[in-house]
Amino acid sequence: MRYRTTIDSQVFEFADLKQVMACASPARSGDYLAEIAAATAQQRLAARHVLAETPLKQFLNEALVPYEEDNITRLIIDGHDGQAFAPVAHLTVGDFRNWLLSEQADTQALTALAPGLTPEMVAAVSKLMRNQDLVAVARKCSVVTRFRDTIGLPGHLAVRLQPNHPTDDLRGIAASLLDGLLLGAGDAVIGINPASDSMQVLGNLLRMLDEVIQRFQIPTQSCVLTHVTNTLKLAEGGAPVDLVFQSIGGTEKTNRSFGITPELLDEAYATALAMKRGTAGDNVMYFETGQGSALSANANFGVDQQTCEARAYGLARRYKPLLINTVVGFIGPEYLYDGKQIIRAGLEDHFCGKLLGLPLGCDICYTNHAEADQDDMDTLLVLLGTAGINFIMGVPGADDVMLNYQSTSFHDALFLRETMGLKRAPEFEAWLQRMRITDAAGRIAPPSSNAMLSDMASLKALAG
């Protein structure tokens, strides 16, 4: 297929579909760093014209990363559901955009279509969309998952309670954990990023989280976000593993830099299922991703960073995860330079993941050397809340003292829920009301009525 167009008598030609995709992307620092971004606004516009006229089925015929060289490409192509794709198989990328924005593309139609879409298709159509388009379409998608509670129901927002500590001190973690629970956070997961790779430390963290969940009968799940091989060892040793976590990327080479393969993830998935620790469902995996990870590993094959990100979702959906989130601004300004780029990337990632049938959340975040601030994060928070994000992060004061970056706080989640009328996971909401942490309307109740605070023996045990 020839990729060529003429605008104002100027001819623009692109070598292949990979170059069309890269040049059609909204400007971002990572693609400039990779030297694949459009050189001018005119070239970007020309690439979008060409992309709009490209048939969707071309992505099944022209792999951006060679099939023979990449196991993620093979997973995507070999797992494609042609029957699910049939309703849109005749469309160009531009026609697909128009269809997605139409009333025909309702929740039921989008759910049925998801197995028929490839990551490259959804990345392509996102490049033709304004921010409001990304919000409008993602809002129509519904992806519900379950382990000990139900996440992703329409009109709901879950929060990962993230009580990190720079030395993995159990008392410090307990203080942040209690803070989050008393502010109604934790229905997505109570998840710790450990500072140490010590198996003893990791085991202690898992046992502490499990003890809290069991003692207070909290309908949620825990996770220590260590490498999948560590989690397998912990599970084999009898540790109380709820969810298996792993960072993943969109190419085989990226994942090898993380020390993982699909075969290893298959083993971890089977192990977690066999433990049967879920009470509401069996979604047992938790993945994190981020635009720029492939380029930072020198593993992007000349593919733009947003498409590489979407390809990571193609791997994730193999495992029916409970949670997957884009840690959108964490990798740094080399890949997403400022607030505008972070906001756009967050909306793209959520849109692409939801279209592929994944339970997308977002760590709405930035590093301290990026040209961004908390006002930018407020903007993305409200946009993603409108778009139907499954979950966000809850970090004490929005400032992670272990990972040293800025995220969203427990109070940010309260703001979003109150402003948009969003509920917590129903099982978790019922627990909060039983403990008198919230009232019947879901508002935080006065401390004097709180059953958890009145159980001083349990609180002393929690604090060690």
N, C-alpha and C positions, 0 to 999 in steps of 0.2 A: 504494500500500500504506500502511496506517495503522500507525504505530509507537506502541503504547500498552500499558501494563500497570498492574495494581493490586497493591500490596503493603501489607498491613496497613491496608486501607481507604483508602490514599492512592493517587491516580491520578497516574501519570507518563506524560507524552506528549512525543514527540520530533518535531521538524519534518520530518526526513528521515533517510535512512540515514547520511548524513555525520555528523549529530549523534549518532545512536546509536553509531556507531563511536568518536567522540571521547569520549563520556561513559563508554563501556565500558572504555576504556583504563586500565591501572594508573596511579596518580597519578605525574606527572612535571612538572618545573618548566617545560619548554617549552610544554606544553599549557596550563598556567596563564598563562604569559606571553602566549599567543595568545588567552586568554579563551574557550577552547572545552572545558576540562576539566569533569568533573562537579563540581557545587557541593558535594555531600555524598556520603558513603558510600552512603546510601540511593539516591541518583540513579544512582550507578555500578552498584549491584546491579540496579536496575530496567533500566538500559540493557543489562546482560548477559542478563537474562531475555528482553528483546525480541530481542537479537541471536541468542540460542540458538534462537529460534523462526523466525528469518528464513531463507527458502529460499536455498541457495547460488546458484541461478540468478538471484536478484534482483540480484546484482552485475553480471550481463550486461545487465540492463534499466535499471538506475539508476546512472549514472556519478557518482562522487563529485566528479570534476573534469570539466566539460562536454566532450563529444566534439568539438564544433565549435571549442572554444577551446584545445585542448591536444593536441599531437602524441604525447605519451606515452600518453594515454588511447586515442588512435587506434591506436597500435602494440599496446596491450594487447588491445583489442577485436577489431581486424582480424586479429591473429595467434592468436586463441584457437582451440584444437583441440577442436571439439565431440565428436569421436569419443573422444578420450582422456578427456574430461570425463564421458562417458555413465555409467560405473559409479557415480558419486556425484551425478549430476544431480538425483536425486529427494530428496536429503538436505537437512535444515536445517543451519545452522552447528553447532548442538548435536549433532545426529546425526553430523555429519562429525567432530567431536572424538572421539566415542565410537568411530567406525570407525577413526580414526587410531591409537587406543590399543589396538585389537583385534589379534588374531593374523592376521586377514585382511590387514591393511595391512603386508605384509612388504616387503623391499627391492625385489623384482621389481614388486609392485603399485604402490609409490610411484614408481618410476622411470617406469613406463608412464603414471601419472596426471599427472606434472609438467607436460606441455604443455597439459593441460586445466584447469589452475588459473590464476586471475588473482592478481595481488599482493593485491588487496583481499580475496579469499577467504581467503588464508593469513593475512593480518593479522587478519581477523575471528576466525578460529578460535583464533589465538594468545591473543586477549583473554579466552578462556574457559578458559585452561590455567594450571595451576600450573607453577612452575619445573621440577619433576620430570617433568611431562608434556612440556614443551618438550625436555628432555634425552632422554626415552625415544623420542619420535618421530624427532627429528633423528638419533639414533644408528642408526635403521633405514635412513636414506637413504645412498646411496653415489653420489658424483659424482667421476669420475676424469678427469683432464686430463693432456695431455702436450705438451712442447716438446723439451727435451733429456733430461728424465727424467719419471718417472711420479708424479703427485701425487694423493692422495686415496684410495689403496687402503685397504680396511678394515684396522685395526690399525696404521696408519702416521700419522705426524705430520711435516709439513714446517715449515721455518723460513725466513722471509725474513731474510737477513743485511743489516742496515741500518747501514752505516758512515758516517753523516752527519758533516759537519764544518762549523763556522760560517763558514769562509772558503773552502770547497771545496778546501782544501790537499790535494794528491795524497798527500803523505807521511803526513799525519794519517789520511786515508781508508784508505791502505794498511795502517797499523798496526791500525786497527779491523777491516779486512777479514781480515787474517792472524789476529787474535785469534779472530774468529768461525769461520774455517775450522778452526783448531786445536781448537776446541771442538765441531766437528761440525755447525755451522750453515751454511745457504746452499742447501739443496736446493729450496726454493720459488723463490727468486730472490735475486740480489745486487742490491739496489735502493737507490739514493741519492736522497735529497731534496736537490736542489741549492739553495744559497743564492742563486745568480746566475741570471739569464736570458740571460747572454752566450752567444751561439752558440759562440764559441771555447771557453769554459769547459765548456759542455755536451758539445761534441765531444771535448774532452780526457778528460772523465770516462768517456764511452762507450768511447773507445779504450783507456784504462787497464784498464777492466773486461774488455774483450774480450781484451786481451793476457794478463791473468791467467788467464782461462778457457782460452785456447788454449795458453799456455805449460805449464800444469799439467794440461791435458786434463780439466778439471772438467765433469762432466755436469750443468750447470745453465745458467741464463739470467741475463742482466743487464738492468737497466732504470734509466734516469735519469728520475725522476718529474717531468718538466716538462710544460708544456701541449702538447696534441696537435698544435697548429700548429707548435711548435718541433720536435717529433719528426719531423713530415713534412718539414720543411726539412732536418733532419739526414739523414734517409733519402735524400732527393733529392741531397744532397751527398756520398753514399757512406759516411756514418758507419755503424758496425756496430750497427745497431738490432736487438735481439732482440724485445723486447716493446714495444707501444705502451701508454702509461699515460694515464689521464684520471680526474679526479674527476667524478662524475655525480650528478644528483639526480632526484627523482621527478615533476617537472612541467616543462613546456616553459619556463616562465618561470625556474625555478631553473637550468636548463641554459643558458639565454641569459645569465644572470648569470655563468656559468662561461665564456662565450664559445664554446659548442658547440651543435651541432644533430645530429640523427641522420644527416643527409646528410654532415656533416663526419666523423663516426665511421665511416660507411660507407666513405669515401675512405681513412681511416687503416687500417681493417681490410683493405681490398683491397691497399693498399701493403705492409702487413706480411706478408700471405700471399704476395705476389709475390716477396718477398725470399728465401723458402724457407730460412731459417736454422735451423729446427728439425730435429732428427735423429730424435726419437721420436714427434713429432706436430705438428699445426699449430694448436694453441690459442695465439694470438699477442697477446691483449689482457689488460690488467691494469687493473681499476677499483677505486676507493676511494669509499666512501660514509660517511654518518654522520647519525644522527638529529638533526634541528634545522637541517639545511642549507637546507631549503625555507623555513622560518620566518625564518631569518636573512637570506634574500634577499627577504623579503616576498612569497613566491611559493607559499604553502601552500594557498590557496583555502579556508581554514577547515577543512582536513583535518588530523587529528591527525598528529603527527610520525612515529609508528611506521608508519602506513599510507603516508605519503609515502616513507619509507625503503624499504618493500617495493616501491613503484612504481618506484623506481630499479633494483631487481633485474629488473623487467619490461623495462626498457631494456637492461640488461646481457646478458640471455640471448639477445638478438638476435645477439650477436657471439661466442658460445661461448668465453668468456674462459678463460685458463689459471688466473687468480687473480681473486678479488674479495674485498675485505675491508672490514668495517665498522670505522672508526676510532672506536670506540664512545664513549670519554670525552673525545675531543680538542676538541670544539667548546666545552665548558665547562659550568659549573654552571647557566647560564641555561637550559639544555636538559635536562641530566641532573644533578640537584643533588648527589647523594651516592652513596656506594658501593652502596647498595641499588638505586637507580635505574639505575646503570651496569650492575650485574650482571644485572638484569632485561632491560635493553635488549640486552645482548650475547647473552643466550639467545634472545630474540625474533628478533633479526636472523639469527642462525645457523639457527634453525628455519625461518624464512620463506624464506631463500635456498635451503636444502637442499630444501625441499618444491617450490620452483620449478625445481629441477634445476641449481642453481649451485654452483660449488666455493668455498664460503664459508670465509674465514679471518677472523681478528679481531685487530686491534691492541688488546690488552687494556691500556687506558691511562686516565690521568686527568691533568688539569692541576693545577698547584700551588695554585690557589685554589678547588678543589672540596672538598667534605666527604668525602674519600676518602683511602685510603692503600694501601700495598702489600699489607696483609693482605686488603683487599677484592679486589685484583687476583689474589692467590693463590686466593681462593675462586672467582672467575670462571674462572681458568686451569684448575682441577681440574674444574669443571663442564663447561667446553667440551671438555676432553680426554675426559671421559666421554661427551659428546654426539657425538664423532667429528669435531671441527673439522679442516679440511684443513690449515691452517697458522696459525702465530702469528708474532710479530715477535721478532727477536733483536737487541737493542740493547746496546752495551757498558755494563755496570753498570745496565741498565734505565733509564738517564737520557740522553735524547737532547739533546746539547749544542747542536744547531743549532735544532731545533724547540722546545726548552725545555718538554718534558713528560715524564711518567713512563710507561714501557712495560714490556715483559718482556725479560729478559736471556738471554744464551746459557745461563747456568746454570739459569734457569727451565725452558728447554726440556729440558735434561739431566734435571732433577728429574722432569718430567712423563713423559718417555720411560721413565726407570728405574722410576718408581712404577707406571705403567700398562702397561708392556711394549710401548711403541709403537716402531715402527721408522721409519727415514728412508726417503726415496724409494729404491727398490732400486738404481738405477744409481749414485746418490750414495753409498749405503752401501758398495757394492762399491769405489768409488773411494777412500773413506776407508780401507778395509782395505788396498787396494793401496799407499796412501801411508803405511800403518802409523800413521795418526792414530787409528784405532780398532782394537780387537781383533776376533776372530771373533764375539764376543757383542755388538758394537756399543758397548762401553765405551771411553772415551778411554784411549789407550795411553800409556805413559811417554814423555816427550819424547826420551829417548835413542834410541828406536827409530824416531823419526819421519823418514820419507824427505823430507818437505817441508823440515823444519828443517835437514837435512843438505845441502840444495842451496843453499849460501850464495850462489852466483852469481845464482841466480834470486831469492833473497830480496833481494839488493842491488838487482837490477833492479826488483823490486816496490817497493822503498822509494825509487827514483829517485836 
